[in-house]
Amino acid sequence: MTPLRKRMLEELQLRNLSQNTINQYLGTVKRFALHFGKSPQELGPDHIRQYLLHLRNEKNSARNTIQAYRGALRFLYLRVLKQSWFDEEIAVPKKRLQLPTVLSPDEITRILNHTINLKHWTIMATFYATALRCQELCHLKVGDIDSKRMILHVQETKGGVPRDIGLSAPLLERLRVYYRWQKPKEWLFPSHQHPDQPLNDGSIRHMCRQAGRRAGISHLVHPHLFRHACATHMLDAGTDLRTIQVLLGHADIRTTARYLRVSLARLKNVPSPFDSLQLKPIEYRWDDGRRR
């Protein structure tokens, strides 16, 4: 490990960031350095702009990806290398609201019904029933299931704040079936090759893609789609936004509020002001289409 990488790792750890965030930041800086074949200490704002444009124009990276790369490089130069020029020299990409893709209940059912592997089935069912993030599910332990209180303890969270989630009775029964078959010791969903380690997110993403193809879903299926579906379907069923915010572990309710834009049940139930107008009956002359 280079001295610079070690310094950055220590700064990230001191801020108590999640291991997933640490890995993403370190990976971004490594790819940035490899792109130019130099240490980041030898690179400046022109190189950063050139690299971000490379991601946009040549790699066709998504806006969120470019923002994530900028965030990691900002941390390196501002917090680790103490370069105060970063915010002035490196433009902040304009954020555009993107509505989440939402799987319908029928699509969720098709995915589960076309999944034969019990472990895979249980993972996707848990995603949909709990709205967990991929890393949160990966780090679930057997002891996190509190069947007496019907609670699931989520210890490894994005914001570092543990939260409890109500446990669905049908899901608990399925988890018991899975447990009797798999007999996991520490991790609820251990790696097949390394049982003493949790399943990694790459394996889970591949599993979801394959499940989506088997079910005939036209778009890419990934773990976060189950989270979107859970939140939206709860809104459709009448659950209040604040409760969903706590379930999802969102720090800002505005993040949760985007699901209002895709909740079809709520959108359909909003009355239009046109409905209250006292209008005369319409009479047409069918030969010319004019109203009389």
Phi, psi and omega in degrees: 000129180289157178302322180293315178299320179296318179297317180294318178301316180296319179296321179293318181292323179297332179271005175058037177284156182294157180297328179296316178295318178301313180297320180296315182295314180295321178295320179298313181296322179297315180294324177298314180294319180294327180300322182259349181069027181220162174289144177304336178294338180264000183249151183230197185299324179297321179293320180295314179299317179299321182289318179295323176293325175300317178297320183285312190269328184256322180270347182054041180290149178293158180302318181297325179294316180296320178297321179293320177296317179298319180298319180292317180291326176298317179299317181299308187282326183275316186268327184263311182269354175058044178262106187284352184281351193303305185296329180283326186269329186253112183296147177270121179299139178292131179276136175239133181294127176243124179284137181291145171285132185239121173288139177281160175306324178295320180292320176300315180298317179297318180299313182291320182291338179263008180253116182270322182297120186297319180296314179297317179300315183294322179298311182290325176296321179293320176305309185290323184283336187241346183061032179287150169286162184299313181294327178294319179290320180304323186263014174292139177247159180304320181289351179282348179270113179255089186289334180291317180267356181057051182228144172250122180271122178255108187268316183265097184246165181298316182271000180079008180252110180300151178216157178251142180235137175298137184263125178291133179299315177298323178294319180301319178298320178293321178296324178293320177298314179299318182295318180295330179276312186278326184052055178292147183265301181251298181280136181296320178237082183285159174293142179291318181284326182231084185301340179275002179237153178286157175298137182273159186293332178298319178295320181292320179296318177298318180299318181293320178300315181295320180296320178296320179295317180299325182276358178077025178283128187287328181262169181293130177259125178226166187306323185292340178296327178292325176295313177301316182296315180301311182297315183292318181291329174293320175298316179302326182277357176102005178292138183285157187296322182296319178297319179293323177302315180294318179301316183281340182079030178279132177286329184241126182293341177295331176293319180290327186297341180296338180289342175296333182285343182241006177279100184296322181299318180289319181297320180290332183272355178283118181289143176273142177298339178297331183296333186268357180288136178268089186260152175289151175301148181266129175239130182245147163267114188290348179280329181236355176078007181273145180276141179252000000 
